[in-house]
Amino acid sequence: MKIVARLLLFVVLLVVMVKVLDTNSNQDNVNKTTIAQVKQ
């Protein structure tokens, strides 16, 4: 059971990391689009 609990914790951490990375990349894209609009 301990091994299963550790696997679950590991999976949850991975999902959280992926979500954080996705939000960061989305913010970068928004910043790039706003900069492009300002240049126009």
Secondary structure, DSSP 8 states (H G I E B T S, - for coil): -HHHHHHHHHHHHHHHHHHHHHHHHHHHHHHHHHHHHHH-
